[in-house]
Amino acid sequence: MKDRDTNYTDQAAVLVNALPYIQRFQGKTMVVKYGGNAMIHTGLKAAVMQDVILMSCVGIRTVLVHGGGPEIEAMLKALGKESRFVRGLRYTDEETMEIVQMVLCGKVNKDITSLIQQQGGRAIGICGIDGGLLQAKQLGPEDLGLVGEIETVDTSVLEEILQAGAIPVVSSVALGIGDAAGHALNINADMAAARIAAALGAEKLLLMTDVPGLLRDVHDPDSLIKVIPNTELAALKKEGIVSKGMIPKTDCCSLALEGGVKKTHIIDGRFPHALLIELFTHEGIGTMIEAG
């Protein structure tokens, strides 16, 4: 009986400790960039879907933006097409763009939407083309092909979905404008999430990655930087602490903060329920980058 009572008390304590955060974030908008291992492993997929459904159920206006690099890579290989990357971005010719659009806007987007529905949530899958959500100009046509840089974000379609009580699931393909008018353009999903978060005036942008967060020593997980002002990132780049793949991640966080987002987070999507731990516990699990 005593063990049972202790267990009940522990469970109640978790909920009570989460209460101030639930109250603080109710009615706020949060944008989650979903990617990495959390998109590959079945258990992690289920955990992320449960997290975003819970966020929505407690009144957080949740937008899920996703990439799909591994799925695109697998389809290209199946079709015998070799991938090429320039400055970390996928070279996207016409044929590759058709595959990207098919995989991201079709299979991956609808698989995520379906997973949310299966877990009892309500989701609507769209891509950046729908409702003119993302409009972009072609970025470096000679080097990158049909890769875009976002020019405008029209959040009206997202607002309609959110007001209907559903979770928008957004794939990072944009409507081309200017010289790229009439073309779909491939967009970096982190950048798409940052621009959407800024346009929505989001409380938070959360980037799910395959690392614990921003580390002072990449070989030491215990060197995690829990909180850092945006103004200190430039110095960390000079020191080499922010390097390689973390540079574009932190750049997206800076862009979102400069666009009015309150706080940004880089969290380890390999850890089940990382979103809930970061949002609803005092300790958190990743790195929070804040304005200032």
SERO-4910 file (N, C-alpha, C, O; in steps of 0.05 Angstrom, whole numbers):
BEGIN
 pado doro    nc1    nc2    nc3   cac1   cac2   cac3    cc1    cc2    cc3    oc1    oc2    oc3
  Met    A     17    -24      0      0      0      0     17     25      0     12     45    -14
  Lys    A     39     25     16     56     48     18     70     54     -8     71     77    -17
  Asp    A     80     33    -22     92     37    -48     72     48    -68     79     65    -85
  Arg    A     48     38    -67     27     48    -86     21     77    -81     19     93   -100
  Asp    A     19     85    -55     13    113    -49     36    131    -58     31    153    -68
  Thr    A     61    122    -54     84    137    -63     84    141    -93     90    163   -103
  Asn    A     77    120   -108     75    121   -137     54    142   -146     59    157   -164
  Tyr    A     31    141   -133      9    160   -139     18    189   -134     13    207   -149
  Thr    A     32    192   -111     42    219   -104     62    229   -124     61    253   -131
  Asp    A     80    212   -133    100    219   -153     87    228   -179     94    247   -191
  Gln    A     66    212   -187     52    219   -212     38    246   -209     38    262   -228
  Ala    A     25    251   -186     12    276   -182     31    299   -182     25    321   -192
  Ala    A     55    295   -170     75    316   -169     85    325   -197     89    348   -201
  Val    A     87    305   -215     95    312   -242     75    331   -255     82    351   -267
  Leu    A     49    325   -251     28    342   -262     27    369   -249     24    390   -262
  Val    A     30    370   -223     30    395   -208     53    413   -216     51    437   -220
  Asn    A     77    401   -219    101    416   -227     98    427   -255    109    448   -262
  Ala    A     83    413   -272     78    423   -300     58    445   -301     57    460   -321
  Leu    A     41    448   -280     18    466   -281     26    495   -287     13    508   -304
  Pro    A     47    507   -274     54    535   -281     61    539   -310     55    560   -321
  Tyr    A     74    519   -322     82    522   -350     58    519   -368     56    534   -388
  Ile    A     40    501   -361     15    498   -377     -1    524   -376    -11    534   -397
  Gln    A     -3    536   -352    -17    562   -350     -3    584   -365    -17    600   -378
  Arg    A     23    585   -364     38    606   -378     36    604   -408     35    625   -421
  Phe    A     35    580   -419     36    576   -448      8    573   -461      6    572   -485
  Gln    A    -13    572   -444    -40    568   -456    -46    592   -474    -44    615   -467
  Gly    A    -55    585   -498    -62    605   -518    -38    616   -534    -41    631   -553
  Lys    A    -14    608   -526     10    616   -541     15    599   -565      5    576   -567
  Thr    A     31    609   -584     38    594   -608     66    584   -606     84    598   -598
  Met    A     70    559   -614     96    547   -614    100    532   -641     82    519   -651
  Val    A    124    535   -652    131    522   -677    152    501   -671    173    507   -660
  Val    A    147    476   -679    166    454   -675    177    445   -702    162    439   -720
  Lys    A    203    445   -704    216    433   -728    222    404   -721    238    398   -703
  Tyr    A    210    386   -736    211    357   -731    230    345   -752    225    348   -776
  Gly    A    251    332   -742    270    320   -761    289    301   -746    286    296   -722
  Gly    A    309    291   -761    330    274   -749    319    247   -742    300    237   -755
  Asn    A    332    234   -722    325    207   -714    296    204   -705    284    183   -707
  Ala    A    285    226   -695    257    226   -685    238    220   -708    215    212   -703
  Met    A    247    223   -733    230    217   -756    234    189   -766    219    179   -783
  Ile    A    254    175   -755    262    149   -766    253    126   -749    242    106   -759
  His    A    257    129   -723    251    107   -704    222    107   -695    212    128   -687
  Thr    A    209     84   -696    180     82   -690    173     93   -663    154    108   -660
  Gly    A    188     85   -642    182     94   -615    184    124   -612    168    136   -598
  Leu    A    205    135   -624    209    164   -622    187    179   -637    177    200   -628
  Lys    A    179    168   -660    157    180   -675    132    183   -658    119    204   -656
  Ala    A    125    160   -645    101    160   -629    103    180   -606     83    193   -599
  Ala    A    127    182   -594    131    201   -571    127    230   -580    114    245   -566
  Val    A    138    237   -604    135    264   -614    105    270   -619     96    292   -612
  Met    A     91    252   -632     63    256   -637     47    260   -612     30    277   -610
  Gln    A     53    243   -591     40    247   -565     45    274   -553     28    287   -542
  Asp    A     70    283   -556     78    309   -545     62    332   -558     51    349   -544
  Val    A     61    332   -585     48    354   -598     17    353   -593      4    374   -592
  Ile    A      7    329   -590    -22    327   -584    -27    338   -556    -46    353   -552
  Leu    A    -10    331   -537    -14    341   -510    -11    371   -509    -27    385   -496
  Met    A      9    382   -524     12    411   -526    -14    424   -536    -23    444   -525
  Ser    A    -25    412   -556    -50    423   -568    -73    421   -548    -89    439   -545
  Cys    A    -74    398   -533    -96    394   -515    -96    413   -491   -117    420   -481
  Val    A    -72    423   -483    -71    442   -461    -72    471   -471    -66    489   -455
  Gly    A    -79    474   -496    -84    501   -506    -61    515   -520    -63    539   -525
  Ile    A    -40    500   -526    -17    512   -540    -23    509   -570    -28    487   -580
  Arg    A    -22    531   -584    -26    531   -614      0    521   -626     20    535   -628
  Thr    A      0    495   -635     24    481   -643     25    477   -673      6    467   -685
  Val    A     47    486   -685     52    482   -714     76    464   -716     97    469   -704
  Leu    A     73    443   -732     95    423   -736    106    426   -765     91    422   -784
  Val    A    131    434   -767    144    436   -793    164    414   -796    179    408   -777
  His    A    165    400   -818    182    377   -821    199    378   -846    192    390   -866
  Gly    A    222    364   -844    238    358   -868    233    329   -876    211    319   -872
  Gly    A    253    317   -887    250    289   -896    274    279   -912    271    264   -931
  Gly    A    298    288   -904    322    282   -918    326    252   -923    331    244   -946
  Pro    A    324    235   -902    328    206   -906    309    194   -926    316    177   -942
  Glu    A    284    202   -925    264    191   -943    269    200   -972    266    184   -991
  Ile    A    277    225   -975    284    235  -1002    308    219  -1013    308    211  -1036
  Glu    A    328    216   -996    352    201  -1003    346    173  -1012    356    163  -1032
  Ala    A    328    159   -997    320    132  -1003    306    130  -1030    311    112  -1046
  Met    A    289    150  -1035    274    150  -1061    293    155  -1084    291    142  -1105
  Leu    A    312    174  -1081    331    180  -1102    348    155  -1108    353    149  -1132
  Lys    A    356    141  -1087    372    116  -1092    355     95  -1106    365     81  -1124
  Ala    A    330     92  -1098    312     73  -1110    309     78  -1140    305     60  -1156
  Leu    A    310    104  -1147    306    112  -1175    333    114  -1190    334    122  -1213
  Gly    A    355    107  -1176    381    108  -1188    392    136  -1193    408    140  -1211
  Lys    A    383    155  -1177    393    182  -1180    412    190  -1157    405    186  -1134
  Glu    A    435    200  -1164    455    207  -1144    450    234  -1132    442    253  -1146
  Ser    A    454    236  -1106    450    261  -1092    476    277  -1093    498    266  -1094
  Arg    A    472    304  -1093    495    322  -1093    489    345  -1074    467    356  -1075
  Phe    A    508    352  -1057    504    374  -1038    523    397  -1043    547    392  -1048
  Val    A    514    421  -1041    530    445  -1044    526    462  -1019    504    471  -1014
  Arg    A    548    467  -1005    546    483   -980    525    472   -961    511    487   -948
  Gly    A    523    446   -960    504    433   -942    475    431   -951    458    420   -937
  Leu    A    470    442   -975    443    442   -986    441    423  -1010    460    421  -1026
  Arg    A    419    409  -1012    416    389  -1033    413    403  -1060    395    420  -1064
  Tyr    A    430    396  -1080    427    406  -1107    401    395  -1118    396    371  -1116
  Thr    A    384    412  -1128    357    404  -1135    351    412  -1164    343    435  -1170
  Asp    A    354    393  -1183    347    398  -1210    317    392  -1213    304    385  -1194
  Glu    A    307    395  -1237    278    391  -1242    268    364  -1233    248    361  -1219
  Glu    A    283    343  -1240    275    316  -1233    276    311  -1203    258    299  -1191
  Thr    A    298    321  -1190    300    319  -1161    278    334  -1147    267    324  -1127
  Met    A    271    357  -1157    249    373  -1145    223    358  -1146    207    359  -1127
  Glu    A    218    345  -1168    193    328  -1170    193    307  -1148    172    301  -1136
  Ile    A    216    295  -1144    218    274  -1123    215    286  -1096    201    274  -1079
  Val    A    228    308  -1091    226    322  -1065    197    329  -1059    187    324  -1037
  Gln    A    183    340  -1079    155    348  -1075    138    323  -1070    120    324  -1053
  Met    A    143    302  -1085    127    278  -1082    131    266  -1054    112    258  -1040
  Val    A    156    264  -1045    162    252  -1019    154    269   -996    141    260   -977
  Leu    A    162    295   -996    157    312   -973    127    319   -971    115    315   -950
  Cys    A    115    329   -993     88    339   -992     68    315   -993     45    318   -984
  Gly    A     77    293  -1003     60    270  -1005     64    251   -982     51    253   -961
  Lys    A     82    232   -985     85    210   -966     92    219   -938     77    213   -919
  Val    A    113    235   -935    122    242   -908    101    259   -893     94    253   -870
  Asn    A     90    279   -907     71    296   -895     46    281   -886     36    285   -864
  Lys    A     37    264   -903     12    249   -897     17    227   -877     -1    221   -861
  Asp    A     41    216   -876     48    196   -855     47    210   -828     36    198   -809
  Ile    A     59    234   -825     59    248   -800     30    255   -792     22    252   -769
  Thr    A     15    266   -811    -13    273   -805    -28    248   -796    -44    250   -777
  Ser    A    -24    226   -809    -37    201   -801    -30    192   -773    -47    183   -758
  Leu    A     -4    195   -766      5    187   -740     -8    203   -718    -16    192   -697
  Ile    A    -11    229   -723    -24    246   -703    -54    238   -700    -64    236   -678
  Gln    A    -67    232   -722    -95    223   -722    -97    197   -706   -116    193   -691
  Gln    A    -78    178   -711    -79    152   -698    -76    155   -668    -87    138   -653
  Gln    A    -62    175   -659    -57    179   -630    -80    195   -618    -79    202   -594
  Gly    A   -100    202   -633   -123    216   -622   -123    246   -626   -140    260   -615
  Gly    A   -103    256   -641   -102    284   -647   -117    291   -673   -128    274   -686
  Arg    A   -117    317   -679   -129    326   -704   -109    343   -719   -100    363   -708
  Ala    A   -101    334   -743    -80    348   -758    -88    352   -786   -104    337   -797
  Ile    A    -78    373   -798    -82    379   -827    -55    383   -840    -40    401   -832
  Gly    A    -49    367   -859    -23    368   -873    -24    387   -897    -41    385   -913
  Ile    A     -4    405   -898     -2    423   -921     27    426   -928     45    417   -913
  Cys    A     33    439   -950     60    447   -957     61    477   -960     40    490   -959
  Gly    A     85    488   -963     88    517   -964     74    530   -988     70    554   -989
  Ile    A     67    513  -1008     53    524  -1032     24    530  -1025     12    549  -1036
  Asp    A     12    514  -1008    -16    516  -1002    -23    543   -989    -11    551   -969
  Gly    A    -43    556  -1000    -51    582   -990    -30    604   -992    -32    625   -980
  Gly    A     -9    599  -1009     12    618  -1012     28    622   -986     39    643   -981
  Leu    A     29    601   -969     42    602   -943     71    612   -946     79    631   -932
  Leu    A     86    598   -963    114    606   -966    119    613   -996    114    597  -1014
  Gln    A    129    637  -1000    137    645  -1027    167    651  -1027    177    665  -1008
  Ala    A    181    642  -1047    210    643  -1046    222    649  -1073    211    643  -1094
  Lys    A    245    662  -1072    261    666  -1096    283    644  -1097    291    633  -1077
  Gln    A    291    639  -1122    311    618  -1126    338    628  -1115    346    651  -1119
  Leu    A    351    610  -1100    376    617  -1087    399    604  -1103    402    580  -1104
  Gly    A    416    621  -1115    440    611  -1129    433    590  -1150    442    567  -1148
  Pro    A    418    597  -1171    410    578  -1191    432    562  -1204    428    538  -1211
  Glu    A    456    574  -1207    478    559  -1219    488    536  -1201    495    515  -1211
  Asp    A    488    541  -1175    500    522  -1156    480    502  -1145    487    479  -1142
  Leu    A    456    511  -1140    437    495  -1124    412    486  -1139    398    468  -1129
  Gly    A    407    497  -1162    383    489  -1176    358    501  -1163    358    525  -1157
  Leu    A    337    485  -1159    312    495  -1150    311    495  -1119    294    482  -1107
  Val    A    329    510  -1107    330    514  -1078    322    543  -1073    332    561  -1087
  Gly    A    305    548  -1054    293    574  -1050    301    588  -1025    309    575  -1005
  Glu    A    300    614  -1025    303    631  -1002    276    646   -998    267    660  -1015
  Ile    A    265    642   -974    238    652   -969    237    683   -970    253    696   -957
  Glu    A    218    693   -985    214    722   -987    190    731   -970    191    751   -955
  Thr    A    168    716   -971    144    724   -956    131    699   -943    133    677   -953
  Val    A    118    704   -921    103    683   -906     75    694   -902     71    714   -888
  Asp    A     56    680   -912     27    687   -908     15    666   -889     10    643   -898
  Thr    A     11    674   -865      2    655   -844    -28    650   -843    -38    636   -826
  Ser    A    -43    662   -862    -72    660   -860    -82    631   -860   -101    625   -845
  Val    A    -70    614   -876    -79    586   -877    -73    572   -851    -88    555   -842
  Leu    A    -50    579   -838    -43    567   -812    -63    577   -791    -72    561   -774
  Glu    A    -70    602   -792    -89    613   -772   -116    599   -774   -128    593   -754
  Glu    A   -125    594   -798   -150    580   -802   -150    552   -790   -169    544   -777
  Ile    A   -127    538   -794   -125    511   -783   -123    512   -753   -137    496   -739
  Leu    A   -108    530   -742   -105    532   -713   -131    540   -700   -138    530   -679
  Gln    A   -146    559   -712   -171    567   -701   -192    544   -702   -211    544   -686
  Ala    A   -188    526   -720   -206    502   -721   -198    481   -701   -211    460   -699
  Gly    A   -177    487   -685   -168    468   -664   -151    445   -674   -148    425   -660
  Ala    A   -140    448   -698   -123    427   -709    -93    435   -709    -87    458   -704
  Ile    A    -76    415   -713    -47    420   -714    -39    421   -744    -41    401   -758
  Pro    A    -29    443   -753    -18    444   -781      8    429   -782     26    433   -766
  Val    A     10    412   -802     35    397   -808     45    407   -834     33    402   -855
  Val    A     68    420   -834     78    436   -857    103    423   -869    123    420   -855
  Ser    A    103    417   -895    127    408   -908    140    432   -922    127    450   -931
  Ser    A    167    431   -923    183    455   -930    188    457   -960    210    455   -970
  Val    A    166    460   -975    167    466  -1004    152    492  -1008    131    496   -997
  Ala    A    164    510  -1024    153    537  -1027    145    542  -1055    153    528  -1074
  Leu    A    128    562  -1058    119    572  -1084    140    591  -1096    146    611  -1083
  Gly    A    150    585  -1119    171    602  -1131    159    628  -1142    137    629  -1152
  Ile    A    174    650  -1138    166    676  -1149    190    688  -1165    212    676  -1164
  Gly    A    186    710  -1179    208    722  -1194    216    703  -1217    198    693  -1232
  Asp    A    242    699  -1220    251    681  -1242    242    653  -1238    242    637  -1257
  Ala    A    235    645  -1214    226    618  -1208    196    615  -1208    185    594  -1200
  Ala    A    181    635  -1218    152    634  -1218    143    609  -1233    153    603  -1255
  Gly    A    124    595  -1221    114    570  -1234    128    545  -1225    120    523  -1232
  His    A    150    548  -1210    165    525  -1200    160    522  -1170    156    541  -1155
  Ala    A    161    497  -1161    163    492  -1132    193    493  -1125    210    486  -1141
  Leu    A    198    504  -1101    226    506  -1092    230    491  -1066    214    492  -1048
  Asn    A    253    478  -1064    261    464  -1040    272    484  -1020    289    501  -1026
  Ile    A    262    482   -995    269    501   -974    281    485   -950    271    464   -943
  Asn    A    302    496   -938    313    484   -914    291    485   -892    280    506   -887
  Ala    A    285    462   -880    263    460   -861    268    477   -836    249    488   -825
  Asp    A    292    478   -826    298    495   -803    292    524   -809    280    538   -792
  Met    A    300    533   -833    295    561   -840    265    566   -844    255    587   -836
  Ala    A    251    547   -856    222    550   -859    209    552   -832    191    569   -828
  Ala    A    217    536   -813    205    537   -786    211    564   -772    193    575   -759
  Ala    A    235    574   -776    243    600   -764    226    622   -775    216    639   -761
  Arg    A    223    623   -802    208    644   -814    178    642   -807    165    663   -803
  Ile    A    167    618   -806    139    615   -798    135    624   -769    115    637   -763
  Ala    A    154    616   -751    152    624   -723    152    655   -720    136    666   -705
  Ala    A    169    668   -735    171    697   -734    145    710   -745    134    729   -733
  Ala    A    134    699   -767    110    710   -779     86    706   -761     67    723   -761
  Leu    A     86    685   -745     63    680   -727     66    694   -701     48    695   -684
  Gly    A     90    707   -696     95    719   -670     95    698   -648     84    702   -626
  Ala    A    108    676   -654    108    652   -636    122    658   -609    141    674   -608
  Glu    A    113    645   -589    126    646   -563    153    631   -564    172    640   -553
  Lys    A    153    608   -578    177    592   -579    180    579   -607    160    573   -620
  Leu    A    205    575   -614    213    557   -636    230    535   -625    249    540   -610
  Leu    A    222    510   -630    237    487   -620    248    471   -643    232    460   -659
  Leu    A    274    468   -645    287    453   -666    296    426   -654    312    425   -636
  Met    A    285    404   -665    293    378   -656    317    368   -673    316    370   -697
  Thr    A    338    359   -659    363    351   -672    371    324   -662    357    310   -648
  Asp    A    395    316   -671    407    290   -662    430    294   -643    447    277   -641
  Val    A    431    317   -630    452    323   -610    438    334   -585    415    343   -586
  Pro    A    451    334   -561    438    343   -537    430    373   -537    412    381   -523
  Gly    A    443    388   -554    439    417   -555    466    430   -562    482    418   -576
  Leu    A    470    454   -553    495    468   -558    515    461   -536    510    466   -513
  Leu    A    537    448   -545    557    438   -526    582    455   -527    591    464   -548
  Arg    A    594    461   -503    620    475   -503    642    457   -513    662    466   -525
  Asp    A    639    431   -509    657    411   -519    641    389   -532    626    374   -519
  Val    A    643    386   -559    626    368   -573    630    339   -565    613    322   -570
  His    A    652    333   -551    658    306   -542    648    301   -514    651    279   -504
  Asp    A    636    321   -501    627    319   -474    598    327   -471    592    351   -470
  Pro    A    580    308   -470    551    315   -467    545    331   -442    525    345   -441
  Asp    A    562    329   -422    557    343   -397    564    373   -400    560    389   -381
  Ser    A    575    381   -423    583    409   -426    560    425   -440    564    447   -451
  Leu    A    536    414   -438    512    427   -450    509    456   -439    510    460   -415
  Ile    A    505    475   -457    498    502   -450    468    504   -447    454    501   -467
  Lys    A    458    507   -423    429    506   -418    415    531   -429    394    529   -442
  Val    A    426    555   -423    413    580   -431    435    599   -441    457    601   -429
  Ile    A    430    613   -463    449    632   -474    435    655   -488    416    649   -503
  Pro    A    443    679   -485    431    702   -500    440    700   -529    463    692   -535
  Asn    A    423    709   -546    429    709   -575    455    726   -581    470    719   -599
  Thr    A    459    746   -565    482    764   -570    509    751   -565    530    761   -574
  Glu    A    509    728   -552    534    714   -546    542    693   -567    563    681   -565
  Leu    A    524    688   -586    529    667   -605    553    674   -624    569    656   -631
  Ala    A    556    699   -631    578    707   -649    605    700   -636    623    691   -650
  Ala    A    608    705   -610    633    699   -597    638    669   -596    661    661   -599
  Leu    A    617    654   -593    620    625   -593    628    614   -620    643    594   -622
  Lys    A    619    627   -641    627    620   -668    657    625   -672    671    608   -682
  Lys    A    667    648   -662    695    655   -664    712    635   -649    734    628   -658
  Glu    A    702    626   -626    717    607   -610    716    578   -621    731    561   -613
  Gly    A    698    574   -641    695    547   -652    676    529   -637    674    506   -643
  Ile    A    664    540   -616    644    525   -601    619    520   -617    608    498   -617
  Val    A    610    540   -631    589    537   -651    602    532   -678    615    551   -689
  Ser    A    599    508   -688    613    502   -713    597    481   -729    577    470   -719
  Lys    A    605    477   -753    594    456   -771    563    459   -772    553    480   -777
  Gly    A    549    436   -767    520    436   -770    505    453   -750    482    458   -753
  Met    A    519    461   -728    506    477   -708    504    506   -717    487    521   -707
  Ile    A    520    515   -737    519    542   -746    492    549   -759    480    569   -751
  Pro    A    483    533   -778    456    539   -789    433    537   -769    414    552   -771
  Lys    A    436    519   -750    415    516   -729    414    542   -713    392    553   -709
  Thr    A    437    552   -703    436    576   -687    429    601   -704    417    619   -694
  Asp    A    437    600   -729    429    622   -747    398    624   -749    387    646   -750
  Cys    A    385    601   -751    356    601   -753    344    611   -727    324    625   -727
  Cys    A    356    603   -704    346    613   -678    349    644   -677    331    658   -668
  Ser    A    372    654   -686    376    683   -686    356    697   -704    345    718   -696
  Leu    A    351    686   -727    332    698   -745    304    699   -733    290    719   -735
  Ala    A    296    677   -719    270    677   -706    268    697   -684    248    712   -681
  Leu    A    289    699   -667    290    718   -645    288    747   -655    274    764   -645
  Glu    A    304    752   -676    304    779   -688    277    786   -701    270    809   -704
  Gly    A    262    765   -708    235    769   -719    213    771   -699    190    774   -706
  Gly    A    220    769   -673    201    773   -652    193    749   -636    178    751   -617
  Val    A    205    725   -642    199    701   -626    212    705   -599    234    715   -597
  Lys    A    198    697   -578    208    702   -551    232    686   -544    252    696   -534
  Lys    A    231    659   -548    253    642   -541    255    620   -562    236    612   -574
  Thr    A    280    610   -566    284    587   -584    299    565   -569    314    570   -550
  His    A    295    541   -578    306    518   -564    318    498   -585    306    493   -605
  Ile    A    341    487   -578    353    465   -594    353    441   -575    367    441   -555
  Ile    A    338    420   -582    334    398   -564    340    371   -578    340    370   -602
  Asp    A    345    351   -562    354    325   -571    329    308   -577    316    298   -559
  Gly    A    323    305   -603    299    290   -611    303    260   -608    284    245   -612
  Arg    A    327    251   -600    332    223   -595    321    214   -568    320    190   -562
  Phe    A    315    234   -552    305    228   -524    275    229   -524    263    249   -531
  Pro    A    261    207   -516    232    206   -517    220    229   -500    228    234   -478
  His    A    200    242   -512    185    263   -499    202    288   -493    198    302   -473
  Ala    A    222    292   -509    240    315   -505    225    341   -505    231    360   -490
  Leu    A    204    343   -522    188    368   -523    175    374   -496    176    397   -487
  Leu    A    163    354   -485    149    359   -459    169    365   -437    163    382   -420
  Ile    A    191    352   -437    211    357   -416    222    386   -418    226    399   -398
  Glu    A    227    395   -443    237    422   -447    217    443   -439    224    464   -428
  Leu    A    192    437   -445    171    458   -441    160    458   -413    154    480   -402
  Phe    A    157    435   -401    141    433   -376    157    426   -351    145    419   -331
  Thr    A    184    427   -353    200    422   -329    220    446   -326    227    459   -345
  His    A    228    450   -301    246    472   -295    274    466   -307    287    485   -317
  Glu    A    283    442   -307    310    435   -316    312    436   -346    333    444   -357
  Gly    A    290    428   -360    292    426   -390    310    404   -398    320    388   -382
  Ile    A    315    402   -424    332    381   -435    353    390   -455    372    376   -461
  Gly    A    349    414   -466    367    424   -488    378    451   -482    382    459   -459
  Thr    A    383    466   -503    394    493   -501    372    513   -508    359    511   -529
  Met    A    369    532   -491    350    554   -496    366    579   -504    383    588   -489
  Ile    A    360    590   -527    372    615   -536    351    636   -535    329    634   -546
  Glu    A    357    658   -521    337    679   -516    347    706   -527    371    710   -530
  Ala    A    329    724   -531    336    750   -541    353    765   -519    350    760   -495
  Gly    A    370    783   -529    386    798   -510    416    794   -514    432    805   -499
***
